[in-house]
Amino acid sequence: MNWNAVRVSLELALTTSFFLLIIGAPLAYWIAYSQKRWKFLVEAVVALPLVLPPTVLGFYVLIGSGPRSPFGKLYQQLFGSTLPFTFEGLVVASCLYSLPFTVQPLAAAFSAVDRRLMEASWTLGVSQWGTFVRVILPASLPGVITAFVLSFAHTLGEFGVVLMVGGNIEGVTRTVSIDIYDNVQALDYAAAGMTSAVLLVFSFVVLALVYAANRQIWKLWPAPLK
């Protein structure tokens, strides 16, 4: 078991999931409540990583964050380093790759909130931001948990995007999925099997806990107004 690869994968998955909650919540809120006719274009862009091959997305992220791109040049001027083949580059690529796994559950949860609760909050003089924090977010807690876990699990199993953007640098960008691939390439099926089994059990336990927690949350939450 390559514990360095496990550490990198867990750090990447946690960092990506937290960033995606911060980025995805406002975007999901806009998708859930916006009346713009061109909203479907934004939804299509958000869902694009679901159908786009990971290597294609990884290639464009690699080119877009490289030292010759405007974004890459700006990042290098600000931080004195480049994004490709770094942990920070993996975070950027992972956020793009796992974006729909955060935004879509959040948008569905926000849309399911009883609008009368929101209107009651507004009539009491609470701002839209206050209503979001005090009403929408608590009522959408199962969706928030689902979004976080799905993005975490999806990032944990990344391969194509990670390999394209981060390469295979031990202790920096070498994740569990790349370690399994390297073991198979080296015909070390015992090591690959052990790592795969641990990842399988871990993923199952996390998902089982999330489903169980969501059931308990819905039991505690009051029924919608009739």
DRENKOLGU-795777 format. One record per residue: x, y, z of N, C-alpha, C, O in turn. Coordinates in steps of 0.02 Angstrom, whole numbers, plus 50000, padded with zeros to 5 digits. Example, Ala and Ser with C-alpha at 12.3 -4.5 7.8 and 13.67 -1.06 7.14 Angstrom:
! residues 2
506604971650390506154977550390506604983550390507124983450423
506424988850354506844994750357506455000250394506705005750402
***
This chain:
! residues 226
500424994050000500005000050000500445006350000500865007250044
500335010549950500715016849944500345022249984499875025249959
500565023450045500215028150089500305035350066499885039550081
500845036850030500925043550002500375044949951500095050349949
500235039949909499705040749859499015041449893498605045349871
498915037749947498285038349984498215045350013497685048350010
498765047850042498745054550071498595059850018498165064150029
498925059449962498815064249908498085063949884497775069149872
497825057849876497135057049853496635060049902496165063449882
496735058649967496275061250017496315068850022495795072250027
496925071650020496995078850022496675082049960496345087249966
496775079049902496485081649841495715081449843495385086249825
495445075849866494715075049868494405079849918493885082849903
494705080649977494435085150027494475092450004493995096250010
495055094349978495145101249955494665102849899494345108149899
494605098349851494155099449794493435099949817493065104249794
493225095549863492535095549886492355101949922491815104649913
492805104549964492675110850000492635116749951492185120849957
493105117049904493095122449855492465122149812492165127249796
492255116049794491665115349752491025117449789490575120149758
490995116249854490415118749892490385126349891489845129249883
490955129549897490975136849897490805139549828490435144449822
491065136349776490945138549707490255136349683489905140149649
490075130249700489475127349672488825129849702488315129949668
488835131749766488215133949799487905140049765487305139949749
488275145549752487965151249717487745149449646487215151649624
488135145349612487945143349544487315139049545486875139849503
487275134449593486675130249598486065134349617485515133149593
486155139349660485615143749679485345147549618484745148149609
485795149949577485595153649517485225148949468484725150849439
485485142849460485155138049415484465136249441483995135449402
484395135549507483765133449536483215138749530482635137149522
483405145149534482895150449539482915155449482482475159749478
483405155049438483435159849383482885158549332482705152849320
482625163949303482105163449251482385165149182482005166049134
483035165549177483345167249113483205161849061483235155949076
483065163948999482925159148947483545155148927483495149448904
484125158248934484745154948914485055150948971485645149148967
484675149749023484935145949080485165139049060485635136249089
484825136149009485005129348987485725129048961486035123748964
485975134648936486665134648912487155133948970487655130348965
487015137249025487435136649085487395129649112487905126749133
486795126749113486715119949137487095115049094487385110149119
487105116249028487475111848983488225112248995488575107248993
488475118349007489185119149021489375115749086489895112549090
488955116349137489085113149201489105105549194489525102249225
488645102849154488595095549146489095092849095489145086749088
489455097049061489915094849008490415089549031490545084848994
490715090149091491195085049112490895078049119491265073149121
490235077449122489915070949127489995066949063490025060749065
490015070349007490055066948942490725067948907490885064348860
491115072748930491755074148898492285069148923492345068048983
492665066048877493195061448900493685065048946493875070748933
493885061749001494345065049049494995067349017495265072549037
495245063648968495865065748936495775072148897496235076248893
495185073148867495055079348830495025085248878495325090448866
494655084348933494625089648983495315091049012495505096849021
495685085749026496365086549053496815090249005497235094249026
496745088748941497165092148891497025099648890497485103648888
496385101448890496215108548887496415112148952496625117948950
496355108749008496585111849071497335112649070497595117749093
497685107749044498415108149039498635114048995499095117649013
498295114848938498475120348893498255127048924498615132048921
497655127148953497385133348980497745135949042497735141849056
498075131349078498435133449138499195133649128499565134949175
499405132249068500125132149054500435139049055500075144049057
501095139549056501435146049062501335150649002501475156649006
501105147948945500995152048886500285154848882500155159148841
499845152348923499155154748922499095161048966499495161949011
498595165348952498505171348994498395169649068498685172949112
497995164549082497875162549151498505159849183498665161349241
498875155849145499505153049171500025158449185500375158149235
500065163349140500535168949151500355172949213500785174849252
499695174249221499475178049279499615174249343499855177149392
499485167749343499615163749403500365163649419500555163949477
500775163149368501505163049379501755169649407502195169849449
501465175149383501665181749409501455182649481501805185749521
500865179949499500615180849567500945176249617501085178249674
501075170049597501315165049645502025162449630502305158749670
502305164449574502995162649559503095155349538503665152949538
502565151849519502625144949497502075143549446501615147449438
502135137949412501635136049362501145131049393501285128049445
500565130249361500055125749386500145118449364500055113949404
500315117249301500375110149279500885106349321501405109049340
500735100049334501175095449371501305097749443501845096749470
500785100949471500805102849542500145100749575499655099349540
500145100549641499535098849677498995104149665498405102449658
499195110449662498715115749649498385114949581497795116249573
498775112849531498495111549465497985105949467497475106249432
498125100849507497645095349514496995097849545496455095549525
497035102449592496435105049624496005108749572495395107949570
496325112949531495955116649479495625111749431495035112549415
495995106849407495715101949360495165097849392494655096449360
495255095949455494745091949490494105095849502493555093049498
494175102249516493575106449525493165106749461492555106449463
493505107449405493145107549341492835100749326492275100349302
493205095449340492985088649323492395086449367491955082849343
492385088349430491865086149477491325091349487490885090449530
491335096849450490845102149460490125099749455489725101549499
489935095849405489225093749401489005089349460488415089249477
489475085749491489295081449547489135085549610488865082849658
489325091949609489145096449664488545100649646488075101349686
488555103649587488035108449568487355105149559486855107849583
487325099449526486675096449511486305094149574485715095549580
486625090649622486255089149684486045095249723485505095449752
486475100449724486305106549760485715110049726485255112349760
485725110449660485175113749624484515110049635483995113149644
484545103449634483935099449647483685100549718483085101149728
484135100849766483935101849836483645108849846483145109649881
483965113949816483715120749823483015121449792482585124849819
482915118249734482275118649700481715115449739481135117349732
481885110449781481375106849819481155110449882480675108249914
481485115849900481295119549961480625122949950480505126049897
480185122349998479515125349994479585132949986479865136350029
479315135449931479395142649917479035146949969479215152749979
478515144150001478155148050051478595149650111478515154850143
479065145250126479535146650180479985152550162480135156850204
480195152750099480615158250076480225164850076480485169950097
479595164650053479195170650050479035173250120479025179250132
478935168650167478815170650236479435174150265479375179050302
480015171650247480635174850270480715181750240480925186450275
480545182550176480605189050144480115194150174480285199950183
479505191850189479015196450217479215198850287478995204050310
479645194950321479905197050386480505201650380480805203650430
480675203350318481225208050308481905205050302482405208550302
481945198350297482595195050291482825195650219482435194650172
483465197150210483745197950143483785191150107483685185950138
483935191350043484005185150005484585180950032484525174850037
485125184150051485685180550080485495177450147485655171650161
485155181350188484935178750252484445173050244484465168150282
483995173450196483515168050182483885161850159483705156250177
484395162850119484785157050095485115153550154485115147450158
485415157350199485775154450255485305151350307485445146050333
484755154750321484325152650376483775147750354483525143850395
483575148050291483005143950269483225138750217483135132750228
483505141050161483645136550105484185131450123484105125550110
484725133850151485295129450166485115124050217485265118150205
484795125750273484605120350320484115115350290484175109350303
483645117850250483155113350219483475108950166483195103750148
484045111050140484385107350086484975103250112485395101050072
485005102250178485585098850207485725091950176486305090450163
485215087750164485365081350131485695082250063486145078450045
485465087150025485765088449960486475090949965486905089249924
486615094950016487295097450028487765091650044488315091250018
487535087150088487935081350106488055076950045488615074650033
487535075850006487595071749945488095074849896488505071349868
488045081449887488495084949841489225084249863489665082949823
489345085149928490025084749954490305077649945490875076849923
489905072649962490155065749958490245063549886490735060149871
489785065349842489865063449772490485066549741490855063149705
490605072949755491205076149728491835073149759492335072349725
491795071449824492365068249858492525061449826493095060049809
492005057349818492105050649790492325050949718492745047049696
492035055649680492225056249610492955058449602493315055949559
493155063149644493855065549642494335060049664494885059449636
494125056149713494555050849739494735045649685495275042749686
494275044549638494395039649586494625042349520494635038749470
494815048749518495045051749455495665048249428496095045949466
495715048049362496315045249331496545049449271497105052149271
496115049949221496325053349159496525060549169497045062749146
496105064349204496245071449215496865072249258497285076549244
496915068149310497495068549355498145067049317498645070549327
498125061949276498735060049239498935065349188499525066649179
498435068549155498585073549105498865079949136499335082949110
498565082149192498745088549221499305087949272499745092249276
499285082549312499775081949366500355077349353500865077749387
500285072949303500825068149291500835062749345500305060649370
501425060649362501495055149410502095056449455502595052849453
502045061649497502595063649540502455061049611501965062949642
502885056849634502795053549699502745058749755503165063249761
502225058149796502125062649852501835069349835501695073349880
501735070749771501465077249749500835076449709500315079249726
500875072649654500295071849610500115064449597499655063049560
500485059949628500335052849617499765050749664499845050449725
499185049349634498595047549673498515039949675498905036249646
497995037749710497865030549718497725027349650497975021949636
497325030649609497145027749544497755026849500497815021849464
498215031649501498825031149462499275025649491499605022049454
499285025149557499695019949589499435012949569499835008449557
498785012049567498495005649545498695004149473498884998549456
498645009249431498835008349360499565006449353499735001949314
500005009749391500715008149388500855000949412501274997449384
500504998849464500594992049488500374986849437500694981649428
499824988349403499594983649350500094983549293500244978149267
500354989349274500854989549221501484985649240501804982749197
501644985649304502234981949327502064974749344502494971049369
501444972549328501214965749341501204963949415501244958149434
501164969149458501114967949530500374967949548500114972849577
500034962549532499314962149542499134961849616498584963749635
499574959349657499434958949729499364965949758498884967449794
499844970349743499814977249768499214980949739498864984549774
499094979949673498514983249641497854980849672497404984749683
497824974249684497214971449713497084973949784496514975349802
497614974549824497534976849892497294984149894496834985749930
497614988349853497414995449851496704996149824496315000149850
496534992349773495864992649744495344990449795494804993449800
495494985149834495024982649883494904987849938494344988849960
495444991049961495374996250013494955002049987494525004550022
495075004049924494695009549895493955007649886493515011749897
493835001449867493144999049859492774999049926492205001549929
493084996349978492764996150044492655003250071492125004650098
493155007450063493095014350087492515017950052492115021350085
492465017249986491935020549948491245018049969490775021949976
491195011449979490555008550000490345011050069489765012850079
490805011150115490655013450183490435020650183489955022450217
490795024950146490615032050144489915033050115489515036750143
489765029650060489115030350029488555027650075488025030650079
488695022050108488195019150154488045023950211487475024850230
488565027050238488475031850293488075037950269487665040550306
488205040150208487845045950182487115044450173486685048350193
486955038650144486255036750135485905036050203485335038150211
486245033150251485955032450317485845039250350485325040450380
486335043650344486275050350373485705054250341485335057750375
485645053650274485105057250240484415054850263483955058850270
484345048450275483705045850300483545048750368482965050550381
484045049150411483925051950478483775059350475483355061850513
484105062950430483985070150424483265071450401482935075850428
483035067550352482355068650328481835066850381481305069850383
481995062050425481535060350479481475066050530480935067350556
482035069450542482035074950591481735081350563481485085450601
481765082250496481535088450466480775088450463480485083450443
480445093950481479705094050479479425093350409479755095250360
478835090550405478515089450340478335096150308478215100950343
478325096450240478165102650205477465105050224477025101050241
477365111550220476705114450234476205112450182476365112050123
475595110950203475065108950158474655115150137474175114550099
***
